[in-house]
Amino acid sequence: MSVLVVGISHKSAPVELLERLVLDADATAKLIADVVAGEHVTEATAIVTCNRLEVYAEVDRFHGSVEDLSGLLVARAEQSAEALLPHLYVHYDEGAVSHLFQVAAGLDSMVVGEGQILGQTRDALRVGQEHGTVGPALNTLFQQALRVGKRAHAETDIDRAAPSLVSAALERSSVPVAGARALVIGAGAMASLAAAHLSRGGAASITVLNRTSASADRLAAEYGASSAPLSALADELPRADLVVSCTGAPEPLVRLGDVVTARAGDQRPLSVIDLALPHDVDPSVADLPGVDLISLAGLADELRGLEATAGVEDVRTIVAQEIAAFLAVRRQASVTPTVVALRSMATNVVDAEMERLATRLPALDEATRAEVLQTVRRVADKLLHEPTVRVKELADAEPAVSYTAALAELFRLDPEAVDAISRAEGKQP
């Protein structure tokens, strides 16, 4: 069994295409259920963000699994296979491990080093656990990925070097945060991050608008802001200098007509930041005089290829170390069932020979019989010691499959016995 990743992100596709693959919680659960229902899949989960959708699966076959997972993403996007497939990427086995560790550490993010992806990786593990689609393989992999991400932020300067999407957008705003009257539309993780940046930046006022009043009230109270229902958006727009919207509603919330009405006779500049997929703001707002629209698509173009300098190489070093350590442990674990089965076979041979000896020499006294048994066991242990030590050493340095297969073939080990040991230890065969 091996891990397979099929995904699409800001690095492989334009934002317009990513918008077609935005999933809410119910749609994410449905996708994971469809994946794990596949013929070759035993475990599955997905990392879902505003600029990334990646399906992780434990599979017993590469080609059939890639086709099945790709087909599910094509169906979700409601696009032709020809339009979507060129933008999908695939990572398998060791490549999948490497990719997830880089994602969790923030090296694959739109803003390199941002910390929000760590929480989104944790969410992927939680969702898979809650729906029973994550088992021993993905649980171990994701737990280790979270450890890598935590190390990256705790042991390097990447937090100081890398801004979040929110701070990157605010830096590009034509309206300074200090003294601005700000609107935050939404009350999720991104909206909370926006409110935090606006508060720390010295905004004159912050108003949080959301469909659910309780969520808006809770976020507003955290940052000393005011709150209002989303239906009050048209009334709040005329007073705003800076708008940050991040709800991911199915239709644009900030409509062209509302902005035109809000700006009637007003010459003040207005900066509108749209961090949602699908977009919350009508793109034609950018054509209005004095209005600056910053969207995910624009941020992706500006940030692509841009890396923070401080801490990035240190994070890369940590990720490389963790990948090597994880793969070494996994190779060792893959050898253990074969070694245990070999020693079990040797024990059975010794027992059979001692029964034969008892039949041929029934008058043998117990002290002599015990000495013979100890001697035969020592011989068996010495004969098996070198092969078992060597196969573990070779597993540390190279892929262990060929060595374990050779060991099983040379000693004619029962494949069912090896698989039973794997299952008993909670490993995948």
N, C-alpha and C positions, 0 to 999 in steps of 0.2 A: 504494500500500500504506500502511496506517495501523495504529497500535497500538490494541488493544482490551483493556480490563480488565473482567472480570466477577468480582465477589467478594462476600464476606459477612464481617462482623467484629462485634466487641463493640458497635460503634456502630449497627449495623443489625439485630442479632438478639439474643435472649436466650441465655445460656450453654447452656441446655438444648438449643437448636437447634444451636449450634456444636458440641456434643458429638457430634452425628451426622455431622459433617464432619471429624472428626479423622483424619488420614492418616499412616501410617508411611512409611518411605522407599520401600518397594515400591509402596504404593498411590499415592504421589505420582508415581512414575515411570510407573505405568500411566495415571494421569489425564493427564499431559503427553503421553504417546504417543497417547492417544485424541483429545486436542485437536488435535495436529499432523496427525493422520490425516484431519481434517475437510476438506471440499471447498474451503473458502475460506481455510485457514490455512497459512502457510509457516513460521512459527516459533512456539515456545511455551515457557513455563515457569510456575512457580507459587511464590508466597510462602506458606509454611505455618507458622503459629505456633499457640500455644495459644488465641489469640483472633482468628485471622484466616486466611482461605483466599482467595487472589486468584490468578486465572489471567490471565496476560499473553500476548497472541497478536498476531502480525503478520498482518493479514488484508487481503483484497482486496474485502471486501464487509461492510457493517455488519450489516444486519438478519439475514441468514442465519447469520452468525457468532454474534451474540448468542443466537439461538435454540439453536444447537448447543451452545455453552458452558454456557448455563443448563440445558439438558437433561442434560448430563453431571453437573452439580452436583446436580441433583434426583435423579438415579439414585444418586449416591454417598450422599446423605443418606437414601435409602430413604423419602422423604417424598412426599406428593402435590405436584404443581406449585403448587396453590393455597396450600399451607401454606408453601412455601419461597420462591417467586418474589417475594412482597412484601418479603422481607428481603435480596434481592440488589441490588447497585448496579452501575452500568455507567459506565465512563469511556472516551471515544474520542478518539483522535488527540491534540490539544493537552491535552485534559482528562486523558488517560491519563498524559502526561508530568508534568503538574502533580501528579497524585495520587501517582505513584511517588516523586517528589522529596520530597513532604511525608511520605510513609511512611518513607523512608530517613532523614530528618532527625528522626524521632520525634514529629512534630506530630500524627500520626493515632493514636498509641498510647494504650492504656488509661491509662498514666501518661505524660503528655506529656513528651517529651524523653528518655525512657529509651533507653539505648544498645544494648540487646540486639537491636533490630530491624535494626541495621546488619549484624550477623553473619548474621541470617536472610535479609536481602536478598542478601548475598554467597553464601549457600548456594543460593538460587534460581538465581543465575547459574551457579554451579558445576554444579549438577545438570543444568541445561539444556545446558551445554557437554559434560558427560560423556555425555549421551544423544544428542547431536547434534541437539537440537531448537532450540538458540539459534544464530541466524545473525548477519549484520552489523547488522541493525536493533536487535534486542533486546540484543545485546552492547554496542553503543554506548550505548543508553539506560541499561542497568543499570550500566555502568562510570561513566557520568556521575552516576547516582543515588548510587553509593557515594562519589563525590567530594563531592557535596553533603552527604551525611551526615557525612563526615569534617570538612568545613569547619564544619558546625554545632557539632560538639563541640570543635574546635580553636580556634575564633574567638569563642565566646560562653561565657557562664556556665551554660549549660543543664545541664551535668553536675552542678553543685553545686545547681541548683534542682530538678531532677527526680529522684526516687528510682526504684528499680526496683520491679517488682511484689513482689519478696521483701522489700525494705525497707519498702514501704508496708504489707505484711501484718504484718511484725514490729512496726511502730509501733502497730498496732491490737490486738496480742496483749495479753491480760490478764496474762500472765506475762512479767516483764522478762527480756531476754536475759542481762543481767549475772548471773552465778551460776547460770544455768539448766542443767539436764541435758537436752541436746537430742538428738533423733533426726532424722536426715536420711534419707529413704527415696528412693532413686534415685541415679544417678551421672552424669546428663547435665548440660547447660549450666545449667539452672535449679537443680539440686541443688548444683552447684559454687558458684553465686552464693549460695545459702543458707548453705553451709558458710563461705564467706568472710565474710558478714555476721555469722554467729554467732560466728566466731572473733574478728573485730574488736570485736564487742559485749561480749566478756568472758564467754562461756558457760563454765560450770564444766567441762563435758565435752561432746564431740560424738561420736556414734556414727553411722557411715554404713552403711546396709543396702541391699543390691542383689542382684538375681538372679545377676549375674556377679561373682564374688568379686574377680577381678583389677581390675575397674573400681572397686569399693568400696575396695579396698586402695590404689589409686592416688590416689583423691580424699582418703581419710583421711590418707595420708602427706603430702599437700600442705598440710594444715592442722593437723597434729599431733593428729589424731583417731584413734579406734579404728574398726574395721570388723567387720561380722558378716554372715552370709548372710541373705537375706530371710526364710528359714524360721525365724529366731530372733526375729522381730518380737514374738510373744506373750511371749517371755521378757524382751525389752527394754522393753516398754511400762510395766510397773510401776515402773521406775526413772526414767521420763521426766517432765519438767515441760513440755517444749515439743517438738512433733512437726511437722516440715515434710515433706510428701510431694509428689513431683512426678515420677511415673513415666509416667503415661498408660497404665497397664495396662488391658486390656479390662474387667476386673471390679474392684470395690473391694478394696483390700488391707487397709485398716484397718476391720475389721468391728465391728459393735456388740457382739457377744458378747465379743470380745477386749478391748475397752475396759472393759466391765462387769467382767470377771474381773480385769483389771489394777487397777481402782480399788476392789476389794472392801475395805472398811474404811479406805480412804484418803481423807482430807478435803482433801488438797492440790489446788490448782487445776491444771488441765491445759489447755494451749492447743494446738489442733490446726490447722495451716495446710495447706489442700489447694489446691495450685496446678496440678493436673493436669486435662486433658480427654482422655477421660472422667474423672470424679472418682475419686480414689483412696480417699476416705473415705466410709463410709456416712453419708448426711446425718442419719440419726436419732441419731447420736452427739451432735449439738447439743442434744438433749433431756435428756441426762444432767446431773445436778446437778454443778456445779463445772467443767464442760467447756465451753470456748469454742472454737467451730468457725469458722474464717475460710476462706471459699471464694472461687473466682474470681467466682462470681455475686454474692456480697456485695461484693467489691472493685469490681466493675464498677458496681454501684449507687452506691457511695460516691464513686468517682472520676470518674464520668461528668460531664463539664462542668467538672471541676476542672482548672485549669491552673497550672503553676508560673509565677511572675511574672518572675523574673530570667532573662534570656536568651531568652525565647520570642519577643519582638518582633524581637530581633536575628536569630534563626533564620529567622523569617518573611521578613525583608529579604533574607537570603542566598538562601533558596529562590526568592523572586521574581526576584532577579537571575539566578540560574542557569537558571530556566525561560526567561526572555527570551533569554539568550545561546544556549541550546540550540536554541530554535525558530528564531532568526535564522540560525544555522549550517545548520540543516536546510533552511530555505527557500533559502539560497544554493546548497546542494548540489543542490536540486531543479531549479534553473535551469541548472546547468552542462551537463548532457547536451544540452539544446536549443541552447545557445550553441555548443557544440563541433560539433554537427550542422550548424548554420547556417554556420559558418566552413568546414567541410568541403565543403558544397555550393558555397560561393563559390570555393573552390580548384578544384573540378571544372569550374565554369563558365570560370574563367580558363584552365585547361589545354585545354579544348575550343576556346576561341577562339584560342589560340595555335596549335593544330593546324590550324585553319581558315586562319589567316594564313599558315602555312607552305605550305599547298596553293595559295593564291591568289598568293603572292609567293615562289616557290621560290628566286629569286635573291637574296633578302634576306641580307645578311652577318650573321655571328654577333654582332658588336658591336651592330648596330642591333636585332637580334632580342632580345638581352639587355636593352637599354634599354627596348624596348617591353614586355617581360615585367615588368620592375621597375615601370614606370609603371602598367600594368594592375593589378598587385597592390596598389600604393599606393591606387589609386582604390577597389578593392574593400574594402581595410582601412578607409579613411575613411568609406565608405558604411555599413559594419557597426559602426563604433566606437560611435556614439551610441546605436543600439538596444540593443547588448549592455551598455553601461554603465548605461543607464536601466533595463533589466529587472532588473539586479542591485540597483540602488538601490531599485526598487519592491519587490523580494523582501525587502529588509531591513525594510520598513515594513509590508507587508501580505502576506496569503497569495499565493503566487506562481503558483498553478495557472492562473488566468485569463490572466496575462501570458505565461507560457510557451506556453499553448495558442494564444493569439492570435499569438504569434511563429511558432509552427510552422505555423499555418493561413495566415498572410500570405505566408510564403515556401515553402509547399507542401513542408514537410520530410517525409521518409519516416518514419512512426512506428517502423518496425522499426529504422531507423538510430539514433533517439533511445534506444530500449530497449537496443540493443546497446551503446551507450556507457555507459548506466546499469549494465548487467551487468558490463562491463569494469572499471568503477570500484568495484565491490562495493556498489553502491547498489541499492535496490529501485525499480523503475519506478513 
